[in-house]
C-alpha cells in the first residue's frame, strides 16, 4: 500500500468510493433472492469500498481490493472505531475464493438467498460503523 498526502483530490476519491459503496449495498439488497451469488459479491464490494473511502481520504492509494478483513486491518491504523466491524468482515471474507494474500483457494460455499442475506447484513453493519466515522469527521472531510 502506498500513501501520499491528504489532499482535495484524495478526499474527492474517498467520496466517490463512499458513494459507490452505498450503491453496491443497495444492489446487493435487490439481488438477494434472485441472484444470491452476485448479492454476496456486491456485499463484499460495498464493504471494501467503504473501507477504501477512509483510507483514500487519508491519502492512501493502490489498496488491495479483495478482502474486507485486509481493508479493516489497514483502516485500524487510521481509526480504532472500525475494529467493531471485525466479525462482519470475517463473514464477508468467508465467501471469497481467495486467501488474505489474494491467492486462489478452493472453498465449497453455497450461495443461497440465506447466505446472501447474511452477507448483506454484515455489509450493512460495516456501513453503519463507517458512516459513524464520517459523521465524526464530517468537518474535516465530507458529510455522509
Backbone torsions as a table, in degrees:
resi	resn	phi	psi	omega
1	UNK	NA	136.0	178.5
2	UNK	-109.8	154.3	-179.0
3	UNK	-134.4	135.3	172.0
4	UNK	-115.7	-168.9	177.8
5	UNK	-81.8	152.5	170.5
6	UNK	-63.3	136.7	-178.3
7	UNK	-152.7	174.6	175.2
8	UNK	-59.5	-37.6	-179.8
9	UNK	-67.0	-42.7	-180.0
10	UNK	-65.9	-36.6	178.0
11	UNK	-68.4	-37.6	176.7
12	UNK	-63.5	-43.8	177.2
13	UNK	-61.8	-38.8	178.7
14	UNK	-61.7	-43.8	-179.6
15	UNK	-64.8	-39.1	177.4
16	UNK	-62.1	-44.5	178.6
17	UNK	-62.6	-41.2	179.1
18	UNK	-63.0	-46.4	179.0
19	UNK	-62.8	-40.6	178.4
20	UNK	-63.9	-38.2	179.5
21	UNK	-64.3	-36.8	177.6
22	UNK	-66.4	-40.9	177.8
23	UNK	-65.1	-43.4	178.3
24	UNK	-59.2	-41.3	-179.6
25	UNK	-64.7	-42.5	177.9
26	UNK	-63.9	-42.3	177.5
27	UNK	-64.1	-40.9	178.4
28	UNK	-58.1	-44.0	-179.8
29	UNK	-61.8	-41.6	-176.5
30	UNK	-70.8	-17.1	-175.4
31	UNK	-108.2	5.7	-176.1
32	UNK	-54.4	-49.7	-175.7
33	UNK	-81.0	-37.4	-173.2
34	UNK	-88.8	-35.4	-178.1
35	UNK	-139.9	71.5	-175.1
36	UNK	-60.8	-31.7	178.6
37	UNK	-65.1	-44.4	178.2
38	UNK	-67.2	-38.1	177.7
39	UNK	-60.0	-43.8	178.5
40	UNK	-61.7	-44.7	179.0
41	UNK	-60.8	-45.0	-179.7
42	UNK	-66.9	-35.2	176.6
43	UNK	-62.8	-44.0	177.3
44	UNK	-63.7	-43.9	-179.1
45	UNK	-64.4	-36.8	178.0
46	UNK	-61.1	-43.3	179.5
47	UNK	-66.5	-44.8	-179.5
48	UNK	-61.8	-42.9	178.2
49	UNK	-66.1	-36.1	178.2
50	UNK	-65.1	-46.7	176.0
51	UNK	-61.5	-41.3	179.0
52	UNK	-57.8	-36.4	-178.0
53	UNK	-60.1	-40.1	178.7
54	UNK	-65.8	-48.5	-177.7
55	UNK	-63.9	-42.3	179.7
56	UNK	-63.3	-38.9	179.1
57	UNK	-60.2	-29.0	-179.9
58	UNK	-92.6	8.6	173.8
59	UNK	95.7	4.1	178.6
60	UNK	-77.1	147.1	174.3
61	UNK	-148.4	172.4	-173.1
62	UNK	53.4	57.7	-178.2
63	UNK	-85.5	150.9	172.8
64	UNK	-67.2	145.8	-174.4
65	UNK	-129.3	36.6	-176.7
66	UNK	-127.9	-10.1	-174.0
67	UNK	-142.4	124.1	176.8
68	UNK	-70.9	-30.0	176.5
69	UNK	-64.5	-44.5	178.6
70	UNK	-62.3	-41.2	178.6
71	UNK	-65.8	-40.0	176.6
72	UNK	-60.6	-44.0	179.1
73	UNK	-58.4	-42.2	177.9
74	UNK	-67.2	-42.4	-178.6
75	UNK	-66.9	-27.9	-179.7
76	UNK	-60.1	-26.5	177.9
77	UNK	-73.1	-18.4	-179.9
78	UNK	-95.0	-42.1	-177.4
79	UNK	-150.4	125.8	177.9
80	UNK	-72.3	-15.7	178.7
81	UNK	-55.7	-34.9	-175.4
82	UNK	-71.8	-15.1	179.6
83	UNK	-57.4	-24.8	178.9
84	UNK	-62.7	-14.3	-176.1
85	UNK	-93.9	2.7	-172.7
86	UNK	-57.4	-45.8	-177.9
87	UNK	-67.0	-35.1	177.4
88	UNK	-67.6	-37.4	177.7
89	UNK	-63.9	-38.3	178.5
90	UNK	-62.9	-38.4	176.9
91	UNK	-61.8	-47.9	-178.5
92	UNK	-64.0	-43.2	-178.7
93	UNK	-70.7	-18.6	179.0
94	UNK	-64.7	-20.4	-179.5
95	UNK	-90.8	-9.7	-176.4
96	UNK	-74.5	147.5	174.0
97	UNK	-96.8	35.1	-179.6
98	UNK	-140.8	150.0	172.3
99	UNK	-87.4	-177.7	-175.6
100	UNK	-66.8	-15.9	176.5
101	UNK	-93.6	1.3	178.4
102	UNK	89.7	3.4	-179.6
103	UNK	-80.2	143.2	178.8
104	UNK	-63.1	139.7	175.3
105	UNK	-144.5	149.7	-178.4
106	UNK	-83.1	131.8	175.3
107	UNK	-136.8	143.9	-179.5
108	UNK	-106.7	77.3	-177.3
109	UNK	-102.7	133.3	173.6
110	UNK	-93.9	113.6	-179.8
111	UNK	-86.0	76.5	-180.0
112	UNK	-91.4	163.4	174.0
113	UNK	-57.0	-33.9	179.1
114	UNK	-65.2	-43.4	178.2
115	UNK	-67.9	-37.4	177.2
116	UNK	-62.5	-39.6	178.3
117	UNK	-65.4	-42.2	178.2
118	UNK	-61.6	-44.1	178.5
119	UNK	-63.3	-43.6	178.9
120	UNK	-60.6	-45.6	-179.0
121	UNK	-63.5	-38.3	177.2
122	UNK	-62.7	-45.1	-179.9
123	UNK	-66.1	-38.3	178.4
124	UNK	-61.8	-40.9	178.8
125	UNK	-66.6	-39.7	176.0
126	UNK	-61.1	-43.3	178.7
127	UNK	-58.4	-42.3	-179.4
128	UNK	-63.1	-41.6	178.9
129	UNK	-64.3	-44.6	-178.3
130	UNK	-71.5	-33.9	174.0
131	UNK	-59.8	-38.1	176.4
132	UNK	-61.0	-40.1	176.5
133	UNK	-60.7	-47.4	-178.3
134	UNK	-65.1	-36.6	178.4
135	UNK	-65.4	-40.0	177.7
136	UNK	-66.8	-26.9	-174.6
137	UNK	-115.7	20.7	-175.0
138	UNK	-64.8	-30.7	179.0
139	UNK	-66.1	-38.5	-178.1
140	UNK	-78.5	-35.7	-173.8
141	UNK	-116.1	-87.2	-179.6
142	UNK	-158.2	162.3	179.4
143	UNK	-89.1	126.1	-176.6
144	UNK	-70.8	NA	NA
